[in-house]
Amino acid sequence: MTTSTTPSRPDRIHGIRYDYDARAKEYLTTCNLCGAAIWTVLTHVDRYGYRASTTACSACSLVVLNPRMTSASYDEFYRHVYRPLVSAYHGRLIDATTVQAEQHLYAMDMADMLAPFMARVRGGRFLDVGGSTGIVAALLRSRFDLKATVLDPAPAEIAEADALDIETITGLAEEWEPAGRRFEFVGMFQTIDHLLDVSATLHKLREIIEPEGIFVVDIVDFRAAYLRQGSVEAAVKIDHPYSLTEDTMEAYLARVGFEPVHRSYSADHLHVAFVCRPCDPRPDARPAPSTVREFFREIRQVQNSMRHHPGAP
């Protein structure tokens, strides 16, 4: 008699043979949000089991992988590793084809949320930053009569967007040069946590959006993730150089010159979406000191109430 066993999550991740330790990395010396240079180390391992440290800015509570992989390392990661790693974590195939059904449902939810705000940009130019397979861009293009462009670093996913007759650009948002192009509508759907330079990218997008345009962005709320998991480590992953909260996202938007006019908590209670219009920037915006202190208190409370603390006896 033979028996078969399903590989455990750690075994599936190990089977990818991705040597995170060997990848080129860089240290961040100043906070991408407020510019401070005092860090508090929060974690030493991520949800996949990789030795990935996260630090939080002691002044504004922005959480980042530190050190984090270089741009070249992330380019290779998104080309060859990201989808297999996520598949191994969830125990099911997630690739440029299978992900499209989930993206379609997400796109319908986004379209419904955006509908009250889209009259001012209907028929305009739409840039989907991190647009993946183009499913979201295609649905929004159809519903709001937009001229869509998808920017994404993964060639396999760009190929799917090409098949939908969408203009595509292959590359990282940080390295893309707009060359004078402007857009009435810019979306960054389930993408901002993956950026290597949130501040520079948001400033770039603020420059290319028309004065009466709309910007929409959603985050994986780091607080929601670690409170749900009961673990800070479980909320950290190497594919998210930044772990954003509502407070740090609000500060980023204010600094760049985006005013949220609508906020939406997703059905999964994990994502938070902001619909924004251009406004005058507030370069000194940051979370209030009391909010920052409470964030660190909560982190320690979660870390010291975990039943299965990594490395605990």
Contacts in CASP RR format, 6 or more apart in sequence:
PFRMAT RR
TARGET T0000
AUTHOR 0000-0000-0000
METHOD contacts of the structure
MODEL  1
MTTSTTPSRPDRIHGIRYDYDARAKEYLTTCNLCGAAIWTVLTHVDRYGY
RASTTACSACSLVVLNPRMTSASYDEFYRHVYRPLVSAYHGRLIDATTVQ
AEQHLYAMDMADMLAPFMARVRGGRFLDVGGSTGIVAALLRSRFDLKATV
LDPAPAEIAEADALDIETITGLAEEWEPAGRRFEFVGMFQTIDHLLDVSA
TLHKLREIIEPEGIFVVDIVDFRAAYLRQGSVEAAVKIDHPYSLTEDTME
AYLARVGFEPVHRSYSADHLHVAFVCRPCDPRPDARPAPSTVREFFREIR
QVQNSMRHHPGAP
9 88 0 8 1.000
9 89 0 8 1.000
9 91 0 8 1.000
10 49 0 8 1.000
12 88 0 8 1.000
12 89 0 8 1.000
12 91 0 8 1.000
13 48 0 8 1.000
13 49 0 8 1.000
13 85 0 8 1.000
13 88 0 8 1.000
13 89 0 8 1.000
15 88 0 8 1.000
16 81 0 8 1.000
16 84 0 8 1.000
16 85 0 8 1.000
16 88 0 8 1.000
18 81 0 8 1.000
18 85 0 8 1.000
20 50 0 8 1.000
20 51 0 8 1.000
20 52 0 8 1.000
20 238 0 8 1.000
21 50 0 8 1.000
21 51 0 8 1.000
23 69 0 8 1.000
23 70 0 8 1.000
23 73 0 8 1.000
23 77 0 8 1.000
24 69 0 8 1.000
24 70 0 8 1.000
24 72 0 8 1.000
24 73 0 8 1.000
25 67 0 8 1.000
25 68 0 8 1.000
25 69 0 8 1.000
25 70 0 8 1.000
25 73 0 8 1.000
26 67 0 8 1.000
26 68 0 8 1.000
26 69 0 8 1.000
26 70 0 8 1.000
27 66 0 8 1.000
27 67 0 8 1.000
28 55 0 8 1.000
28 64 0 8 1.000
28 66 0 8 1.000
28 67 0 8 1.000
28 68 0 8 1.000
29 37 0 8 1.000
30 36 0 8 1.000
30 37 0 8 1.000
31 37 0 8 1.000
31 57 0 8 1.000
31 59 0 8 1.000
31 60 0 8 1.000
31 62 0 8 1.000
32 62 0 8 1.000
32 64 0 8 1.000
32 197 0 8 1.000
32 198 0 8 1.000
32 199 0 8 1.000
32 242 0 8 1.000
33 57 0 8 1.000
33 60 0 8 1.000
33 62 0 8 1.000
33 198 0 8 1.000
33 199 0 8 1.000
33 248 0 8 1.000
33 251 0 8 1.000
33 252 0 8 1.000
33 255 0 8 1.000
33 286 0 8 1.000
34 57 0 8 1.000
34 59 0 8 1.000
34 60 0 8 1.000
34 62 0 8 1.000
34 251 0 8 1.000
34 286 0 8 1.000
35 57 0 8 1.000
35 59 0 8 1.000
36 57 0 8 1.000
36 58 0 8 1.000
36 59 0 8 1.000
36 60 0 8 1.000
38 57 0 8 1.000
38 58 0 8 1.000
38 59 0 8 1.000
39 55 0 8 1.000
39 56 0 8 1.000
39 57 0 8 1.000
39 58 0 8 1.000
39 66 0 8 1.000
40 55 0 8 1.000
40 56 0 8 1.000
40 57 0 8 1.000
40 58 0 8 1.000
40 296 0 8 1.000
41 53 0 8 1.000
41 54 0 8 1.000
41 55 0 8 1.000
42 54 0 8 1.000
42 55 0 8 1.000
42 56 0 8 1.000
42 63 0 8 1.000
42 232 0 8 1.000
42 236 0 8 1.000
42 299 0 8 1.000
43 52 0 8 1.000
43 53 0 8 1.000
43 54 0 8 1.000
43 232 0 8 1.000
43 233 0 8 1.000
43 236 0 8 1.000
44 51 0 8 1.000
44 52 0 8 1.000
44 53 0 8 1.000
45 51 0 8 1.000
45 52 0 8 1.000
45 233 0 8 1.000
45 236 0 8 1.000
45 310 0 8 1.000
46 52 0 8 1.000
46 54 0 8 1.000
46 233 0 8 1.000
46 236 0 8 1.000
46 237 0 8 1.000
46 238 0 8 1.000
47 89 0 8 1.000
47 233 0 8 1.000
47 234 0 8 1.000
47 235 0 8 1.000
47 236 0 8 1.000
47 237 0 8 1.000
48 85 0 8 1.000
48 89 0 8 1.000
48 237 0 8 1.000
48 238 0 8 1.000
50 238 0 8 1.000
52 65 0 8 1.000
52 236 0 8 1.000
52 237 0 8 1.000
52 238 0 8 1.000
53 65 0 8 1.000
53 66 0 8 1.000
53 67 0 8 1.000
54 63 0 8 1.000
54 64 0 8 1.000
54 65 0 8 1.000
54 66 0 8 1.000
54 232 0 8 1.000
54 236 0 8 1.000
54 243 0 8 1.000
55 63 0 8 1.000
55 64 0 8 1.000
55 66 0 8 1.000
56 62 0 8 1.000
56 63 0 8 1.000
56 64 0 8 1.000
56 295 0 8 1.000
56 296 0 8 1.000
56 299 0 8 1.000
57 63 0 8 1.000
57 64 0 8 1.000
58 292 0 8 1.000
59 286 0 8 1.000
59 292 0 8 1.000
60 248 0 8 1.000
60 251 0 8 1.000
60 286 0 8 1.000
60 287 0 8 1.000
60 292 0 8 1.000
61 245 0 8 1.000
61 247 0 8 1.000
61 248 0 8 1.000
61 287 0 8 1.000
61 291 0 8 1.000
61 292 0 8 1.000
61 295 0 8 1.000
61 296 0 8 1.000
62 242 0 8 1.000
62 244 0 8 1.000
62 248 0 8 1.000
63 222 0 8 1.000
63 242 0 8 1.000
63 243 0 8 1.000
63 244 0 8 1.000
63 245 0 8 1.000
63 248 0 8 1.000
64 241 0 8 1.000
64 242 0 8 1.000
64 243 0 8 1.000
65 236 0 8 1.000
65 238 0 8 1.000
65 240 0 8 1.000
65 241 0 8 1.000
65 242 0 8 1.000
68 196 0 8 1.000
68 241 0 8 1.000
69 77 0 8 1.000
69 238 0 8 1.000
69 241 0 8 1.000
71 172 0 8 1.000
71 174 0 8 1.000
71 175 0 8 1.000
71 196 0 8 1.000
74 153 0 8 1.000
74 172 0 8 1.000
74 196 0 8 1.000
74 241 0 8 1.000
75 153 0 8 1.000
75 171 0 8 1.000
75 172 0 8 1.000
77 238 0 8 1.000
77 239 0 8 1.000
78 153 0 8 1.000
78 154 0 8 1.000
79 153 0 8 1.000
79 154 0 8 1.000
79 155 0 8 1.000
82 154 0 8 1.000
82 239 0 8 1.000
83 94 0 8 1.000
83 95 0 8 1.000
83 96 0 8 1.000
83 99 0 8 1.000
83 154 0 8 1.000
83 156 0 8 1.000
85 239 0 8 1.000
86 94 0 8 1.000
86 239 0 8 1.000
87 93 0 8 1.000
87 94 0 8 1.000
87 95 0 8 1.000
92 98 0 8 1.000
95 156 0 8 1.000
96 132 0 8 1.000
96 133 0 8 1.000
96 154 0 8 1.000
96 156 0 8 1.000
96 157 0 8 1.000
96 159 0 8 1.000
96 160 0 8 1.000
97 160 0 8 1.000
99 132 0 8 1.000
99 133 0 8 1.000
100 133 0 8 1.000
100 135 0 8 1.000
100 160 0 8 1.000
103 132 0 8 1.000
103 133 0 8 1.000
103 134 0 8 1.000
103 135 0 8 1.000
103 136 0 8 1.000
104 135 0 8 1.000
104 139 0 8 1.000
106 136 0 8 1.000
106 189 0 8 1.000
106 190 0 8 1.000
107 135 0 8 1.000
107 136 0 8 1.000
107 138 0 8 1.000
107 139 0 8 1.000
107 140 0 8 1.000
108 139 0 8 1.000
109 266 0 8 1.000
109 267 0 8 1.000
110 136 0 8 1.000
110 140 0 8 1.000
110 189 0 8 1.000
110 216 0 8 1.000
110 273 0 8 1.000
111 139 0 8 1.000
111 140 0 8 1.000
111 143 0 8 1.000
111 144 0 8 1.000
113 262 0 8 1.000
113 264 0 8 1.000
113 273 0 8 1.000
113 275 0 8 1.000
114 140 0 8 1.000
114 144 0 8 1.000
114 214 0 8 1.000
114 216 0 8 1.000
114 275 0 8 1.000
115 143 0 8 1.000
116 262 0 8 1.000
117 214 0 8 1.000
117 261 0 8 1.000
117 262 0 8 1.000
117 275 0 8 1.000
118 144 0 8 1.000
118 185 0 8 1.000
118 214 0 8 1.000
120 184 0 8 1.000
120 212 0 8 1.000
120 213 0 8 1.000
120 214 0 8 1.000
121 144 0 8 1.000
121 146 0 8 1.000
121 184 0 8 1.000
121 185 0 8 1.000
121 212 0 8 1.000
121 213 0 8 1.000
121 214 0 8 1.000
122 144 0 8 1.000
122 145 0 8 1.000
122 146 0 8 1.000
123 144 0 8 1.000
123 145 0 8 1.000
123 146 0 8 1.000
123 147 0 8 1.000
123 184 0 8 1.000
124 145 0 8 1.000
124 146 0 8 1.000
124 147 0 8 1.000
124 183 0 8 1.000
124 184 0 8 1.000
124 185 0 8 1.000
125 146 0 8 1.000
125 147 0 8 1.000
125 149 0 8 1.000
125 181 0 8 1.000
125 182 0 8 1.000
125 183 0 8 1.000
125 184 0 8 1.000
125 185 0 8 1.000
126 137 0 8 1.000
126 140 0 8 1.000
126 141 0 8 1.000
126 144 0 8 1.000
126 146 0 8 1.000
126 147 0 8 1.000
126 148 0 8 1.000
126 149 0 8 1.000
126 183 0 8 1.000
126 184 0 8 1.000
126 185 0 8 1.000
126 186 0 8 1.000
126 187 0 8 1.000
127 149 0 8 1.000
127 151 0 8 1.000
127 183 0 8 1.000
127 185 0 8 1.000
127 186 0 8 1.000
127 187 0 8 1.000
127 205 0 8 1.000
127 208 0 8 1.000
128 134 0 8 1.000
128 136 0 8 1.000
128 137 0 8 1.000
128 140 0 8 1.000
128 148 0 8 1.000
128 149 0 8 1.000
128 150 0 8 1.000
128 151 0 8 1.000
128 187 0 8 1.000
128 189 0 8 1.000
129 151 0 8 1.000
129 173 0 8 1.000
129 186 0 8 1.000
129 187 0 8 1.000
129 188 0 8 1.000
129 191 0 8 1.000
129 201 0 8 1.000
129 205 0 8 1.000
130 150 0 8 1.000
130 151 0 8 1.000
130 152 0 8 1.000
130 153 0 8 1.000
130 173 0 8 1.000
130 188 0 8 1.000
130 189 0 8 1.000
130 191 0 8 1.000
130 194 0 8 1.000
131 137 0 8 1.000
131 150 0 8 1.000
131 151 0 8 1.000
131 152 0 8 1.000
131 157 0 8 1.000
131 161 0 8 1.000
131 189 0 8 1.000
131 191 0 8 1.000
132 150 0 8 1.000
132 152 0 8 1.000
132 154 0 8 1.000
132 157 0 8 1.000
132 160 0 8 1.000
132 161 0 8 1.000
133 157 0 8 1.000
133 160 0 8 1.000
133 161 0 8 1.000
134 148 0 8 1.000
134 150 0 8 1.000
134 157 0 8 1.000
134 160 0 8 1.000
134 161 0 8 1.000
134 164 0 8 1.000
134 166 0 8 1.000
135 160 0 8 1.000
135 164 0 8 1.000
136 189 0 8 1.000
137 148 0 8 1.000
137 149 0 8 1.000
137 150 0 8 1.000
137 161 0 8 1.000
137 164 0 8 1.000
137 166 0 8 1.000
138 148 0 8 1.000
138 161 0 8 1.000
138 164 0 8 1.000
138 166 0 8 1.000
140 146 0 8 1.000
140 148 0 8 1.000
141 147 0 8 1.000
141 148 0 8 1.000
141 166 0 8 1.000
144 185 0 8 1.000
146 185 0 8 1.000
148 166 0 8 1.000
148 167 0 8 1.000
149 166 0 8 1.000
149 167 0 8 1.000
149 168 0 8 1.000
149 169 0 8 1.000
149 183 0 8 1.000
150 158 0 8 1.000
150 161 0 8 1.000
150 166 0 8 1.000
150 167 0 8 1.000
150 168 0 8 1.000
150 169 0 8 1.000
151 168 0 8 1.000
151 169 0 8 1.000
151 171 0 8 1.000
151 173 0 8 1.000
151 176 0 8 1.000
152 158 0 8 1.000
152 161 0 8 1.000
152 168 0 8 1.000
152 169 0 8 1.000
152 170 0 8 1.000
152 171 0 8 1.000
153 170 0 8 1.000
153 171 0 8 1.000
153 172 0 8 1.000
155 170 0 8 1.000
158 168 0 8 1.000
158 170 0 8 1.000
161 168 0 8 1.000
162 168 0 8 1.000
169 176 0 8 1.000
172 196 0 8 1.000
173 191 0 8 1.000
173 195 0 8 1.000
173 201 0 8 1.000
173 204 0 8 1.000
174 195 0 8 1.000
174 196 0 8 1.000
174 197 0 8 1.000
174 200 0 8 1.000
174 201 0 8 1.000
176 204 0 8 1.000
178 204 0 8 1.000
178 207 0 8 1.000
178 208 0 8 1.000
180 208 0 8 1.000
181 208 0 8 1.000
182 208 0 8 1.000
182 209 0 8 1.000
182 210 0 8 1.000
183 208 0 8 1.000
183 209 0 8 1.000
183 210 0 8 1.000
183 213 0 8 1.000
184 209 0 8 1.000
184 210 0 8 1.000
184 212 0 8 1.000
184 213 0 8 1.000
184 214 0 8 1.000
185 213 0 8 1.000
185 214 0 8 1.000
185 215 0 8 1.000
185 216 0 8 1.000
186 205 0 8 1.000
186 208 0 8 1.000
186 209 0 8 1.000
186 214 0 8 1.000
186 215 0 8 1.000
186 216 0 8 1.000
187 215 0 8 1.000
187 216 0 8 1.000
187 217 0 8 1.000
188 205 0 8 1.000
188 215 0 8 1.000
188 216 0 8 1.000
188 217 0 8 1.000
188 218 0 8 1.000
189 216 0 8 1.000
189 217 0 8 1.000
189 218 0 8 1.000
190 218 0 8 1.000
190 220 0 8 1.000
190 271 0 8 1.000
191 217 0 8 1.000
192 198 0 8 1.000
192 201 0 8 1.000
192 217 0 8 1.000
192 218 0 8 1.000
192 219 0 8 1.000
192 242 0 8 1.000
192 244 0 8 1.000
192 249 0 8 1.000
193 219 0 8 1.000
193 220 0 8 1.000
193 240 0 8 1.000
193 241 0 8 1.000
193 242 0 8 1.000
193 243 0 8 1.000
193 244 0 8 1.000
194 239 0 8 1.000
194 240 0 8 1.000
194 241 0 8 1.000
195 201 0 8 1.000
195 241 0 8 1.000
195 242 0 8 1.000
196 241 0 8 1.000
198 242 0 8 1.000
198 244 0 8 1.000
198 252 0 8 1.000
199 252 0 8 1.000
199 255 0 8 1.000
199 256 0 8 1.000
202 252 0 8 1.000
202 253 0 8 1.000
202 256 0 8 1.000
202 258 0 8 1.000
203 256 0 8 1.000
205 215 0 8 1.000
205 256 0 8 1.000
206 215 0 8 1.000
206 256 0 8 1.000
206 257 0 8 1.000
206 258 0 8 1.000
206 278 0 8 1.000
206 281 0 8 1.000
209 215 0 8 1.000
209 278 0 8 1.000
211 278 0 8 1.000
212 277 0 8 1.000
212 278 0 8 1.000
213 277 0 8 1.000
213 278 0 8 1.000
214 275 0 8 1.000
214 276 0 8 1.000
214 277 0 8 1.000
215 258 0 8 1.000
215 275 0 8 1.000
215 276 0 8 1.000
215 277 0 8 1.000
215 278 0 8 1.000
216 273 0 8 1.000
216 274 0 8 1.000
216 275 0 8 1.000
216 276 0 8 1.000
217 249 0 8 1.000
217 253 0 8 1.000
217 273 0 8 1.000
217 274 0 8 1.000
217 276 0 8 1.000
218 266 0 8 1.000
218 271 0 8 1.000
218 272 0 8 1.000
218 273 0 8 1.000
218 274 0 8 1.000
219 244 0 8 1.000
219 245 0 8 1.000
219 246 0 8 1.000
219 249 0 8 1.000
219 271 0 8 1.000
219 272 0 8 1.000
220 240 0 8 1.000
220 243 0 8 1.000
220 244 0 8 1.000
220 270 0 8 1.000
220 271 0 8 1.000
221 244 0 8 1.000
221 245 0 8 1.000
221 246 0 8 1.000
221 270 0 8 1.000
221 271 0 8 1.000
221 272 0 8 1.000
222 235 0 8 1.000
222 243 0 8 1.000
222 244 0 8 1.000
222 245 0 8 1.000
223 245 0 8 1.000
223 246 0 8 1.000
223 295 0 8 1.000
223 298 0 8 1.000
224 269 0 8 1.000
224 270 0 8 1.000
224 272 0 8 1.000
225 234 0 8 1.000
225 235 0 8 1.000
225 243 0 8 1.000
225 270 0 8 1.000
226 232 0 8 1.000
226 234 0 8 1.000
226 235 0 8 1.000
226 299 0 8 1.000
226 302 0 8 1.000
227 302 0 8 1.000
228 269 0 8 1.000
228 270 0 8 1.000
229 235 0 8 1.000
230 302 0 8 1.000
230 305 0 8 1.000
230 306 0 8 1.000
231 302 0 8 1.000
231 306 0 8 1.000
231 308 0 8 1.000
232 299 0 8 1.000
232 302 0 8 1.000
232 303 0 8 1.000
233 310 0 8 1.000
235 243 0 8 1.000
236 243 0 8 1.000
244 252 0 8 1.000
245 295 0 8 1.000
246 272 0 8 1.000
247 287 0 8 1.000
247 291 0 8 1.000
247 295 0 8 1.000
248 287 0 8 1.000
249 272 0 8 1.000
249 274 0 8 1.000
250 260 0 8 1.000
250 274 0 8 1.000
250 285 0 8 1.000
250 287 0 8 1.000
251 285 0 8 1.000
251 286 0 8 1.000
251 287 0 8 1.000
253 259 0 8 1.000
253 260 0 8 1.000
253 274 0 8 1.000
253 276 0 8 1.000
254 281 0 8 1.000
254 282 0 8 1.000
254 285 0 8 1.000
255 281 0 8 1.000
255 282 0 8 1.000
255 283 0 8 1.000
255 284 0 8 1.000
255 285 0 8 1.000
256 281 0 8 1.000
257 278 0 8 1.000
257 279 0 8 1.000
257 280 0 8 1.000
257 281 0 8 1.000
257 282 0 8 1.000
258 274 0 8 1.000
258 276 0 8 1.000
258 277 0 8 1.000
258 278 0 8 1.000
258 279 0 8 1.000
259 276 0 8 1.000
259 277 0 8 1.000
259 278 0 8 1.000
259 279 0 8 1.000
260 274 0 8 1.000
260 275 0 8 1.000
260 276 0 8 1.000
261 275 0 8 1.000
261 276 0 8 1.000
261 277 0 8 1.000
262 274 0 8 1.000
262 275 0 8 1.000
263 272 0 8 1.000
263 273 0 8 1.000
263 274 0 8 1.000
263 275 0 8 1.000
264 272 0 8 1.000
264 273 0 8 1.000
264 275 0 8 1.000
265 271 0 8 1.000
265 272 0 8 1.000
266 272 0 8 1.000
266 273 0 8 1.000
287 295 0 8 1.000
303 309 0 8 1.000
306 312 0 8 1.000
END
